[in-house]
């Protein structure tokens, strides 16, 4: 074998490595495709080919001279003394089996799409004093000293392993994951100086199972300076592992080893050979493939090592699924408020496959949590009296739990302000039945004890009792519902397999039993009554908006894993008995809420087959920027996240200070929820309980106005004028407040939704002064702000001086700052809301009105990460936001031109993701529609034009009944490029149909 000074001479490291390879059975390399990293003079590649007869060995080295020497050594061993080829038992020569190439680790194989079955590497593990070595030009003319240094190079990848000289091995492993076949094996030599746990963790946290093949001790090279390791020990709790001589069996730290060596002693360290395989190869490959797309920094956060296999079996598939979603989806598509159709379909399929209950997606409504589902159902039904299981009542509004005024009343309520009375009951069916018979409630919410859930008797008894008195039953099965391929059945599900769920009964289930993210919750509600299904999903839209799609993705992945391996339609559809006779009268959707649900304008609950264009939802469908994707993935990939990493309070404090000049102090309460809509809902309830009047300017978010009416809040509309773009002014506000008692004022700003205009700092200061004069509580909704694209001269708000002046004059002034992050960051699919309050009495009232869905720690981690990026002026994030703001500016111009050319009058917009326009050329004209049930003619007005456009073109917009501005409809512009073009075509098509 030939060697030269610029390459490593074979020594203890490579000999130990070869001994480790020998520990494997002979079949490990037979007929396999193998790559050796850092082949040096090629002797190991040649030895593997000669002993184990692989189909091909690629010897790779970054040192071009090492490659040339390897080719020379290959010919020296492949030819006999007469220059003739030496043939093996398969009539092949080493020249047939071995090739050498210059390659930075596995770049040659990656660039040539070579899939490997075995990867071996005796890679140097030395801290290099010149971390910039890789940036130097690698040429044939480089000096011998530089090329030798390059062989020792450890690239700074941002991993903890870099501190221990393991960065190059870490990079080799990650590159190996991309090119190795699913059942492939990687074998590496590793010095034990960092400690065995650190060495093994390098593989385990990348999703590999590790087997130590061989371990020995080697003397530390006398010319190696370990002072860098001493420095690491000085600044961290970590201790390296050395030994005194080759016979020492007790490890010593780097500091002791350095002192011992300085005194003339010889020190050694362990040298191990590790064999590793991917534990879930296809999923791990997807994860690393995603991380290569400009997300290199996240790899330092990835941890796929788990103490329990059940955790790994749950988390790794989800991370692979999330990686696949984030890689291929540029935005999260529209999902109906009832929940993702895919997720609801998976729930229905699981019920059908595992419990033989024939459900469809249209029997399932998704809620952020079980608590939210129960409270929403009670607000929907608005019963005089409800009995609620004591384990389910703890988060209900305090007022419901302390009121007794309805217990003795049997007559129908006359007063819309009367409070729901909730009686708590033990979770025991016989006691619950006795209470139901005595108190005759209108709604019962309960679960069943473990012993009662075994058979269906208790459930049937509850069904019969509630049916007899005309009472609605909500049964919670959360404690008995298991996501498993061997789920334990229970009496409730057995009953549903043989009998349809009666119209008066609804099933509630909170999903919390996962192995990984303990506080990540989603709930679903099952009803086989179409009217109840419709009322429930409309309630979600009004009070919560929708459930976070990321949470649905997680549990959807679990359901999918349990269904994916099953053969479709293997079992015949379950045959069920006819349900029992239903009660003649039920306390259904009360007369107080029915008109609100009927009049409110909801998003279209489309079927799977439809492909509508949604310009009627407050969601951005613009591409998600790479930093946002990175933050989302990292939040789920991390383990052991510190509490400080999810504490967003200081970041939100700085955000509202820098964006709006809103100062906060130790008395300011920060409240977080799954969305701004949920927080606004609770503020509305506080207003109603106080006997206040909530004042909305004409031209406010239609869902919010409908939600207030649904919650029985006294609502007053403040007139606005077209001359000022339907903005709120001092004059109109003063005129309204003069006639209102206990006023609450809702103001959307700086960006006004849905008109897209902006309140200047001077305008908002004047409005706040008027509110203070009349003692009004103020809700400043900033959740639609942060995307100003044409607001010339707008420098943001600086509320500090105004609020300080007003609070000095009236310390009781109450300003609630409501906000969200993701319009500002244009991160669709993520939901997060915050509320800042400065009045202790209102804070107490808010906490007593019921629960909101708490944002999961992964969401808060993402929020904090993105806000930190913004403060650090991360260029990728700022560039992405700037590009999207420019796109919105262009979109507004295009939409305005198309609308005006089609006979619409457009209100000039400056910011946000929506605009309003008046169908001037269409009002009073007649159009013939065919909605599948036959042709019909309608005379167009500013309300039915929504249905006309939907039916004739598939374009969804909001009508004037939603905007509240006479004649004006709402269009959102943050659409995906193809959908935006389709929207413009639909507008033009509608013109041709009418005109």
Number of C-alpha atoms within 10 A of each C-alpha: 13 12 16 12 10 21 24 18 13 15 8 14 20 20 13 21 25 19 14 21 24 15 11 12 10 12 11 16 23 17 15 18 21 29 30 27 24 27 30 31 28 30 19 22 28 24 14 21 24 17 13 16 23 20 16 22 26 24 29 30 26 22 26 21 22 27 25 17 19 28 20 16 18 22 14 14 20 20 16 11 8 6 10 9 16 14 14 12 7 7 8 14 19 24 19 14 21 24 20 22 20 20 18 15 24 27 17 16 21 14 8 8 10 14 17 25 20 24 26 26 25 23 26 20 22 20 22 17 11 12 12 12 18 14 7 10 9 16 11 10 9 15 12 14 11 14 24 15 16 20 22 18 24 29 22 18 17 15 19 15 20 19 16 21 24 28 24 22 26 20 18 22 24 19 19 26 29 21 21 26 18 19 14 22 22 25 24 24 27 25 25 24 26 24 19 16 9 18 19 19 18 22 24 20 16 22 27 25 17 19 13 14 20 19 19 15 23 19 17 20 10 9 6 9 13 16 13 15 22 18 12 17 16 13 8 8 7 14 19 22 20 28 25 20 16 16 9 14 11 9 19 20 19 25 20 15 24 20 11 15 16 10 9 8 12 18 22 22 25 22 22 23 25 23 23 22 22 24 20 17 18 15 21 23 22 20 29 21 19 22 19 15 10 11 18 14 15 19 20 15 18 21 19 22 20 15 7 9 10 12 16 19 17 17 23 21 21 23 22 21 19 23 23 16 15 20 17 9 12 17 19 20 18 17 17 20 26 27 24 23 22 16 22 23 20 22 23 21 22 21 18 18 21 17 18 21 24 20 22 18 19 19 21 26 26 29 32 28 22 24 21 23 24 23 18 19 21 20 19 24 23 25 26 22 26 27 24 25 23 15 13 19 22 15 18 20 20 16 17 19 17 12 15 16 13 19 16 9 12 12 8 8 12 7 7 10 14 12 18 23 22 30 22 19 21 18 18 16 20 13 11 21 20 12 16 22 13 9 17 21 26 22 28 27 25 26 27 22 16 11 10 18 20 18 17 16 15 21 19 14 14 21 22 17 19 25 23 16 17 21 25 25 24 24 23 22 21 19 16 20 18 16 16 12 12 9 12 13 16 19 18 22 22 16 18 20 21 17 17 20 19 21 20 24 22 20 20 25 23 22 21 21 16 19 13 15 16 11 14 20 23 23 22 23 25 25 25 20 17 12 12 22 20 17 19 25 23 24 23 25 20 27 25 27 25 26 28 24 21 17 17 22 18 25 22 22 22 20 21 17 17 18 17 9 8 10 9 10 8 8 10 7 12 15 13 15 11 10 12 13 10 14 16 9 12 19 17 21 21 14 11 16 18 15 13 17 21 10 11 19 22 20 19 15 14 12 11 8 6 8 11 18 22 27 24 23 22 20 24 23 23 21 19 22 21 18 21 25 18 22 22 24 24 23 23 23 22 17 15 6 14 9 10 10 15 19 15 21 17 10 17 21 17 17 17 20 17 15 17 20 18 21 17 17 8 6 10 16 17 18 18 24 21 25 27 24 25 25 25 25 20 21 23 28 22 21 23 19 16 13 15 21 22 27 23 23 24 20 28 23 20 23 20 21 23 22 23 24 20 21 22 19 24 17 19 19 15 19 18 19 14 9 7 10 16 19 22 24 19 15 11 15 19 16 12 15 23 10 8 16 13 15 25 26 23 19 24 24 22 30 27 29 29 26 30 28 26 26 21 18 17 12 16 23 20 14 21 23 16 18 24 21 15 16 18 24 24 22 23 21 23 25 26 26 25 22 25 24 20 20 18 8 7 13 11 18 22 21 20 15 12 19 21 14 12 18 13 11 12 13 11 14 21 22 21 20 20 22 26 26 25 23 21 17 22 25 24 22 19 23 22 24 22 24 23 23 19 20 17 13 8 18 18 11 20 20 16 17 21 19 20 23 22 20 21 18 20 23 23 20 25 24 28 22 23 23 19 14 18 15 13 10 12 13 12 14 18 17 13 19 19 14 13 21 23 15 17 25 21 14 20 23 14 15 21 22 14 17 20 16 13 20 18 22 18 19 18 17 26 23 28 30 32 26 27 27 23 23 20 17 15 21 15 12 12 14 18 14 18 12 13 7 7 7 9 10 11 14 14 19 19 21 19 15 22 22 19 24 20 20 15 17 20 18 26 25 23 26 28 25 19 27 24 19 25 15 19 27 28 28 25 26 30 27 23 17 14 9 19 21 15 17 25 17 15 20 20 17 15 19 18 10 13 13 12
